[in-house]
Amino acid sequence: MKNNLHILAAKQAPQFEGAFRVRQPQWRHTRDGNPYVELLLEDMSGRLPAYIWQPAEGLSLPGELSCVHVRGQMRFRRDGVVADLDCVQETERLAEDVVRLIPQGMCPLPWLLTFLETVVERIQTPALKGYVLDVLSNDTIAFPFVACPASLGYHHNYPGGLLKHSIECVQMVERYQEFSAEQKDLGVVAVLFHDIGKILTMSPRMRLTTLGATMDHDKLTLEVLAPHLRRLDAVWPEGAIALRYLMTWRPGKRDPGLPKTPLANAVLAADRISSGIDERLS
C-alpha cells in the first residue's frame, strides 16, 4: 500500500508509517535545553515537517536525501500537519517505491511524477520493468532526468522539459495497437530514455555543461545507461540489444529509411512529433 504524504495528510491518519526521503535534518534544542531533531519527510507528492522529540543517545542524523522508514503520529497545528516520529531507520528502497521516492522538490514540474509512475506501472514485461526501476533507482540519473530541459532553445526548453518530452513520446507509442504487448513495452522503454544523455549536456539551470559543449547527447545516452543495460543483458540479452537499436536508430547510409523493425520508426516519429508540436506552441 502506497503511503504518499498527501494521502496520509488528507486522511488525517494519526498513526502512520512508511518510507520517505529525508530533507534538511538538523539538531535543535527546546527552551529547556533538551535536544530534538527537526527534519522534512518528502516523496513525489510533497513534504511534511517532522520531529524526533526524544532521540536515542548517540543518534546519528540521517543523511540528506537518504531513504528512511519511519513510524509516528500526525499532529495538527495552526500552520498545517506535522509528524512526531517514534522510529526512524535508514532503509533500502523497495522496487514499488522507486518513483514515489523521487522528491517532489527535485522536479520543476512535479505533477509529471504521477505520469512517470503510471508509465512504469503499465510496463508488463518483467525484465523491462526491472530495467526501468534499476535506472530510476540511481539518483544521479533520476534527479537530473526529472529536472533538466530537453533543449536550450528548440523544444521543451525549460526545467523539467526532458521529463515532459519523454512522457509525451511514451503516450504516442502507447497508442499503437499494431505491436504485441512485448514490442510496445520495448518501444515505451526505449522512448522514455531515448534522450537521457541530455542529463550530461545540460543542467536544470538551463546551462550547457562542459561536456555538452563538445559532444552531442545522442552519443552519451548509451553511456548513461551502460551499467543498467549490462544487467539487462544478463536476464534478457535480446531485449537489451533491441533497446540499444531503438534508442539510436536514425535513417542513414547503413539503414536508408528502412529500420530492421517498424518499432524503430514509431520511436523516431514520437520523438519528432513531440518536439515539433512543442516548438510550434512555444
C-alpha positions in Angstrom: 0.0 0.0 0.0 1.4 3.4 -1.0 1.8 5.9 1.7 2.1 9.2 -0.2 2.3 12.1 2.1 -0.6 14.0 0.6 -2.8 10.9 1.0 -1.8 10.5 4.7 -2.5 14.1 5.4 -5.9 14.1 3.6 -7.0 11.0 5.6 -5.8 12.8 8.8 -4.4 9.4 10.0 -3.0 9.9 13.5 -0.8 6.8 13.2 1.3 6.2 10.1 4.5 4.5 8.9 6.2 4.2 5.6 9.3 5.0 3.6 10.3 8.6 2.7 13.2 10.8 1.8 14.9 13.0 4.5 15.4 16.6 3.8 17.2 19.3 5.9 17.9 17.2 9.1 19.3 19.2 12.0 19.6 19.2 15.7 17.6 21.7 17.7 17.0 22.4 21.4 13.9 23.1 23.4 13.5 26.1 25.7 14.6 23.7 28.5 17.8 22.8 26.6 16.7 19.3 25.6 17.9 18.2 22.2 15.5 17.1 19.4 15.7 16.5 15.7 13.9 18.5 13.1 13.6 17.3 9.5 11.4 17.1 6.5 9.9 13.9 5.1 9.4 14.1 1.3 8.2 12.0 -1.6 6.8 12.8 -5.0 3.6 14.1 -3.5 5.1 16.7 -1.2 6.9 17.3 2.1 6.0 17.1 5.7 7.7 18.7 8.8 8.7 16.0 11.3 10.3 15.9 14.7 12.1 13.3 16.9 11.5 14.7 20.4 13.3 12.0 22.4 16.3 10.9 20.2 18.2 7.9 21.5 21.6 8.6 23.0 24.2 8.6 20.3 21.7 9.0 17.5 23.3 10.0 14.1 21.3 12.3 11.9 20.1 10.5 8.7 21.8 11.9 5.6 20.2 14.5 3.3 18.1 12.6 0.7 18.6 9.3 2.5 15.7 6.9 2.4 14.2 6.1 5.8 11.4 4.0 7.2 9.5 6.0 9.8 6.7 5.4 12.3 4.9 8.1 14.2 1.8 10.2 14.7 0.3 13.0 12.7 -0.3 16.2 14.6 -2.3 19.2 13.5 -1.2 22.8 14.3 -2.2 26.2 13.0 0.2 26.1 10.1 -0.7 22.6 9.0 0.1 19.0 9.6 3.4 17.8 11.2 4.7 14.4 12.3 6.1 13.3 15.6 8.3 10.3 14.9 8.9 7.3 17.3 11.2 5.4 14.9 13.5 6.4 12.1 15.6 3.8 10.3 17.6 4.1 7.1 16.3 1.6 4.6 16.7 0.3 1.1 14.0 1.3 -1.4 11.6 -1.3 -2.5 11.0 -1.6 -6.2 7.4 -0.3 -5.8 8.7 2.8 -4.1 11.4 3.9 -6.6 9.4 6.6 -8.4 7.4 7.6 -5.4 10.6 8.4 -3.5 11.8 10.9 -6.1 11.5 14.0 -4.0 8.9 16.5 -5.3 11.3 19.3 -4.8 13.7 17.7 -7.4 11.2 18.1 -10.2 10.3 21.5 -11.6 7.0 20.1 -12.9 6.1 17.8 -10.0 2.7 16.8 -11.5 4.7 14.8 -14.1 5.9 12.4 -11.5 2.5 10.8 -11.3 2.6 10.2 -15.0 6.1 8.7 -14.7 4.8 6.4 -12.0 1.9 5.3 -14.2 4.2 4.7 -17.2 6.3 2.3 -15.1 3.2 0.5 -13.7 1.9 -0.2 -17.2 5.0 -2.0 -18.3 4.0 -5.7 -18.5 7.4 -7.3 -19.4 9.1 -8.1 -16.0 12.6 -7.7 -17.4 11.9 -4.3 -18.8 10.1 -3.1 -15.7 13.1 -4.2 -13.7 15.4 -2.4 -16.0 13.4 0.9 -15.8 13.3 0.7 -12.0 17.1 -0.1 -11.9 17.8 3.1 -13.9 15.5 5.3 -11.8 16.9 3.9 -8.6 20.1 5.7 -9.5 19.7 9.2 -8.0 22.5 10.6 -10.2 20.3 9.7 -13.2 16.8 10.1 -11.9 17.2 13.5 -10.3 18.5 15.3 -13.4 16.2 13.3 -15.6 13.2 14.9 -13.9 14.8 18.3 -13.7 16.7 19.1 -16.9 15.3 20.8 -20.0 15.0 18.8 -23.3 16.8 21.7 -25.1 18.1 25.2 -24.5 16.4 26.9 -27.5 14.4 24.4 -29.5 11.7 22.3 -27.9 10.7 21.8 -24.2 13.3 24.4 -23.3 12.5 24.8 -19.6 13.4 22.9 -16.4 11.6 19.7 -16.4 11.2 19.7 -20.2 13.1 16.5 -20.6 10.7 14.5 -18.5 7.7 16.2 -20.2 9.1 15.4 -23.7 9.8 11.8 -22.7 6.3 11.2 -21.3 4.7 12.7 -24.4 6.7 10.3 -26.5 5.6 7.4 -24.4 2.0 8.3 -24.7 2.4 8.4 -28.5 4.0 5.0 -28.7 1.3 3.6 -26.4 -1.4 4.4 -28.9 -0.1 1.9 -31.5 -2.3 -1.3 -31.5 -0.3 -3.0 -34.2 2.5 -4.2 -31.9 2.5 -7.0 -29.4 2.5 -6.2 -25.7 6.2 -7.0 -25.5 7.0 -4.9 -28.6 5.0 -2.0 -27.2 6.9 -2.3 -23.9 10.2 -2.2 -25.8 9.1 0.9 -27.6 7.9 2.6 -24.4 11.1 2.0 -22.5 13.2 3.0 -25.5 11.4 6.3 -26.0 11.3 7.0 -22.2 15.1 7.1 -22.0 16.0 8.0 -25.7 17.2 11.5 -24.7 18.7 10.6 -21.3 22.2 11.6 -22.5 21.0 15.2 -22.1 21.5 14.9 -18.4 25.2 15.2 -19.1 24.9 18.0 -21.6 22.5 20.4 -19.9 21.8 21.4 -16.3 18.4 22.1 -14.7 19.5 25.7 -14.5 19.4 25.9 -18.3 23.1 25.9 -18.8 25.2 23.9 -21.3 27.7 21.7 -19.5 31.4 21.5 -20.4 30.7 18.0 -21.9 27.7 19.4 -23.7 29.8 22.0 -25.4 31.9 19.3 -27.0 29.6 16.2 -27.5 26.1 15.5 -28.8 23.7 14.0 -26.3 22.9 11.0 -28.7 26.5 9.7 -28.2 26.0 9.9 -24.4 22.7 8.1 -24.0 24.2 4.6 -24.1 27.0 5.7 -21.8 24.5 6.8 -19.2 22.5 3.6 -19.5 25.5 1.2 -19.9 25.6 -0.4 -16.5 21.9 -0.9 -16.5 21.9 -2.4 -20.0 24.6 -4.8 -19.0 22.4 -6.0 -16.1 19.5 -6.4 -18.6 21.9 -8.3 -20.9 22.2 -10.9 -18.1 18.5 -11.6 -17.9 17.2 -10.8 -21.4 20.0 -10.2 -23.9 17.7 -9.9 -26.9 15.7 -7.1 -25.2 18.9 -5.2 -24.3 20.0 -5.4 -27.9 16.6 -4.2 -29.1 16.7 -1.2 -26.7 20.1 -0.2 -27.9 18.9 -0.3 -31.5 15.6 1.5 -30.9 17.2 4.4 -29.0 20.0 5.0 -31.5 18.5 4.2 -35.0 18.4 7.1 -37.4 18.0 6.9 -41.2 21.4 7.0 -42.8 23.8 5.2 -45.1 23.5 1.9 -43.1 19.7 2.0 -42.9 18.4 4.4 -45.6 15.0 4.9 -44.1 14.3 1.2 -43.6 14.9 0.1 -40.0 15.1 -3.6 -39.1 11.8 -3.2 -37.2 8.9 -0.8 -37.7 9.0 -0.1 -34.0 12.1 2.0 -34.6 10.0 4.2 -36.9 7.4 4.6 -34.2 10.0 5.6 -31.6 11.6 8.1 -34.0 8.2 9.5 -35.0 7.1 10.0 -31.4 10.3 12.0 -30.8 9.9 14.2 -33.8 6.1 14.8 -33.3 6.5 15.8 -29.6 9.5 18.1 -30.5 7.7 19.7 -33.4 4.4 20.3 -31.6 6.2 21.9 -28.6 8.3 24.1 -30.8 5.2 25.4 -32.6 3.5 26.1 -29.3 6.4 27.9 -27.7 
